[in-house]
Amino acid sequence: MTELVLDNLLKNYTDLIQRVDRHIQRLAKVHKDRLACKKGCDECCRHLSLFPVEAFALSRAFCRLDAPCREKVLGQAELNDRACPLLVDHVCMVYEARPIICRTHGYPLYMEKAGRGVVDFCPKNFTGVKTLDHSDMLDLDRMNTLLTAVNSHFISCFEEGLPDRIPVDQALELCRSL
């Protein structure tokens, strides 16, 4: 698969990521004094499974790392199935290609549970804040619906089937087939 073909297949995902990033950047600017999330904070980083569209985007970024870094990540993946293997010295090696769950973790997410609106965010963020403006929240159900649609379109472009979810350590290996 050529880079151009993969670019085209990932276009919808890239567009969605840009929308999410604009929201997060706005929040970071407006609430900079209320956010604990920063480089080196990795308490939320876990070994995840991803939609295929996210796995391919992540794998593409992994392929662009230098060989020693790739080897270190692959070695970590073999040693620990709970921590994210992409963390090296508390830094994500593919930060710009991190999945949506990683991009949004810690920020206010709005969701419906048992018919009630619930807002969730990292307890280290927004300390002392009694209320948040609705515009500060990402609607988790809407975002998941959009991501599912983008992923469904991505999967439909492959003749051979792709699994529903791909663990991060297996996503790293996808670049060998690209």
ZIUR-V358091 format. One record per pair of residues at least 24 apart in sequence whose C-alpha atoms are under 10 Angstrom apart, sorted by the first residue. I is the first residue (numbers start at 1). J is the second residue. D is the distance in Angstrom with one decimal. If there is no record, write none. Layout:
i;j;d
I;J;D
I;J;D
//
This chain:
i;j;d
1;177;7.8
1;178;5.2
2;178;7.1
3;60;9.2
3;178;8.2
6;56;8.7
6;57;8.8
6;60;9.1
6;178;8.4
7;57;9.4
8;154;9.8
9;53;8.6
9;56;9.8
9;57;9.9
9;150;9.8
9;153;8.7
9;154;6.2
9;155;9.3
9;157;7.6
9;158;9.8
10;53;7.0
10;54;8.8
10;56;8.4
10;57;7.3
10;150;8.8
10;151;9.3
10;153;9.8
10;154;7.3
11;150;9.3
11;154;9.4
12;53;9.6
12;146;9.7
12;147;9.2
12;149;9.4
12;150;6.1
12;151;8.9
12;153;8.7
12;154;8.5
13;53;7.2
13;54;7.8
13;57;8.6
13;100;9.8
13;146;9.3
13;147;7.5
13;149;9.7
13;150;6.1
13;151;7.8
13;153;9.9
13;154;8.7
14;53;9.9
14;54;9.7
14;57;8.8
14;97;9.6
14;150;9.8
15;150;9.8
16;100;9.1
16;143;8.9
16;146;7.9
16;147;7.7
16;150;8.4
17;96;10.0
17;97;9.1
17;98;9.5
17;99;8.5
17;100;7.0
17;103;8.7
17;147;9.5
20;100;7.8
20;103;7.9
20;104;7.8
20;138;8.4
20;143;8.7
21;100;9.2
21;103;7.5
21;104;8.7
23;104;9.5
23;135;9.1
23;136;8.0
23;137;8.8
23;138;8.0
24;103;7.9
24;104;7.3
24;107;7.7
24;108;9.7
24;136;8.8
24;137;9.5
24;138;9.0
26;136;8.6
27;107;8.3
27;108;9.4
27;135;9.3
27;136;6.5
27;137;9.0
28;107;9.2
30;136;9.2
31;125;9.3
31;126;7.9
31;136;9.4
32;125;9.8
32;126;9.6
33;125;9.2
33;126;8.4
33;127;9.7
34;124;8.6
34;125;5.7
34;126;4.7
34;127;6.5
34;128;8.5
34;129;8.3
35;106;8.6
35;107;8.5
35;122;9.1
35;123;9.9
35;124;7.3
35;125;4.6
35;126;6.1
35;127;8.4
36;106;8.7
36;122;8.6
36;123;9.2
36;124;5.8
36;125;5.3
36;126;8.3
36;127;9.3
37;105;9.0
37;106;7.0
37;107;8.8
37;122;8.5
37;124;7.9
37;125;7.2
39;90;7.9
39;91;6.7
39;92;8.6
39;95;9.8
40;87;9.5
40;88;9.9
40;89;8.0
40;90;5.0
40;91;5.7
40;92;8.6
41;90;7.0
41;91;8.2
42;83;9.7
42;84;9.4
42;87;8.2
42;89;9.9
42;90;6.1
42;91;7.7
42;92;8.6
43;83;9.6
43;90;9.3
44;83;9.4
44;84;9.6
44;102;8.3
44;105;7.5
44;106;8.3
44;122;8.9
45;82;9.1
45;83;6.6
45;84;5.9
45;85;9.4
45;86;9.3
45;87;8.1
45;90;9.4
45;92;9.1
45;101;9.9
45;102;7.5
45;105;9.2
46;81;8.7
46;82;5.8
46;83;4.7
46;84;4.7
46;85;8.5
46;86;9.7
46;87;9.5
46;102;9.4
46;168;9.6
47;77;8.9
47;80;8.7
47;81;6.3
47;82;5.1
47;83;5.1
47;84;4.2
47;85;7.0
47;86;8.9
47;167;7.4
47;168;6.4
47;169;8.0
48;81;9.2
48;82;8.3
48;83;8.8
48;84;7.3
48;85;9.9
48;99;9.6
48;101;9.3
48;102;9.7
48;165;9.4
48;166;8.4
48;167;5.8
48;168;5.8
48;169;8.7
49;164;9.4
49;165;5.7
49;166;5.1
49;167;3.8
49;168;5.8
49;169;8.7
49;170;9.0
49;171;8.8
50;99;7.7
50;100;9.5
50;101;9.2
50;163;9.9
50;164;8.3
50;165;5.1
50;166;5.1
50;167;6.0
50;168;6.8
50;170;9.9
50;171;8.3
51;99;9.2
51;147;8.6
51;148;8.1
51;150;9.7
51;151;6.6
51;152;9.3
51;154;9.8
51;155;9.4
51;162;9.5
51;163;8.4
51;164;6.4
51;165;4.9
51;166;6.3
51;167;8.9
51;171;9.9
52;151;6.8
52;152;9.2
52;154;7.9
52;155;7.3
52;162;7.0
52;163;7.2
52;164;7.0
52;165;6.2
52;166;6.2
52;167;9.5
52;171;8.3
52;174;10.0
53;99;9.6
53;147;9.0
53;148;9.6
53;150;7.7
53;151;5.4
53;152;8.7
53;153;9.2
53;154;6.2
53;155;7.5
53;162;9.9
53;165;9.5
53;166;9.6
54;97;8.5
54;98;8.2
54;99;6.0
54;100;8.2
54;147;9.3
54;150;9.9
54;151;8.0
54;154;9.9
54;165;9.5
54;166;8.9
54;168;9.6
54;171;8.8
55;97;9.7
55;98;9.5
55;99;8.2
55;165;8.5
55;166;6.5
55;167;8.0
55;168;7.0
55;169;9.6
55;170;8.4
55;171;5.0
55;172;7.8
55;173;9.7
55;174;7.9
55;175;9.7
56;97;9.9
56;166;9.4
56;171;6.7
56;172;8.5
56;173;9.6
56;174;6.7
56;175;7.6
56;178;8.9
57;94;10.0
57;97;6.5
57;98;8.4
57;99;8.4
57;171;9.0
57;172;10.0
57;174;9.7
57;175;9.4
58;94;7.2
58;95;9.3
58;96;9.1
58;97;5.5
58;98;6.5
58;99;7.4
58;168;8.3
58;171;7.1
58;172;7.3
58;174;9.1
58;175;9.0
59;94;9.1
59;97;8.8
59;168;8.7
59;169;9.6
59;170;9.1
59;171;5.6
59;172;4.9
59;173;7.1
59;174;5.9
59;175;5.3
59;176;8.9
59;178;9.1
60;94;9.5
60;97;8.5
60;171;9.3
60;172;8.4
60;173;9.8
60;174;8.1
60;175;5.9
60;176;9.5
60;178;8.1
61;93;8.8
61;94;6.0
61;95;9.0
61;96;8.2
61;97;6.2
61;98;9.1
61;172;9.2
61;175;8.7
62;86;8.8
62;93;7.8
62;94;6.4
62;97;8.7
62;171;9.1
62;172;6.5
62;173;9.1
62;174;9.5
62;175;7.5
63;94;9.8
63;172;7.9
63;173;9.0
63;174;9.0
63;175;5.8
63;176;8.0
63;178;9.3
64;94;9.2
64;175;9.3
65;93;8.0
65;94;8.2
69;93;8.1
70;172;8.9
73;169;9.0
73;172;9.0
74;169;7.6
74;170;9.9
74;172;7.9
74;173;9.1
76;169;9.3
77;168;8.6
77;169;5.8
77;170;9.2
77;172;9.4
78;169;8.3
81;167;9.7
81;168;9.6
81;169;8.4
84;168;7.6
84;169;8.4
85;168;7.8
85;169;7.1
85;172;9.6
86;168;8.5
86;169;8.8
86;172;9.3
100;143;9.1
100;144;9.4
100;147;8.7
101;144;9.8
104;138;8.3
104;140;9.6
107;136;8.6
107;137;7.6
107;138;8.1
108;132;8.4
108;133;10.0
108;134;9.4
108;135;9.9
108;136;6.8
108;137;4.9
108;138;6.4
108;139;8.8
108;140;9.4
109;134;9.9
109;136;8.7
109;137;5.3
109;138;4.8
109;139;5.9
109;140;5.8
109;141;9.3
109;143;9.8
110;134;8.5
110;136;9.4
110;137;5.8
110;138;5.8
110;139;4.8
110;140;5.7
110;141;8.0
110;142;9.5
111;137;9.5
111;138;8.7
111;139;6.2
111;140;5.5
111;141;6.2
111;142;9.0
112;139;9.1
112;140;8.7
112;141;7.8
//
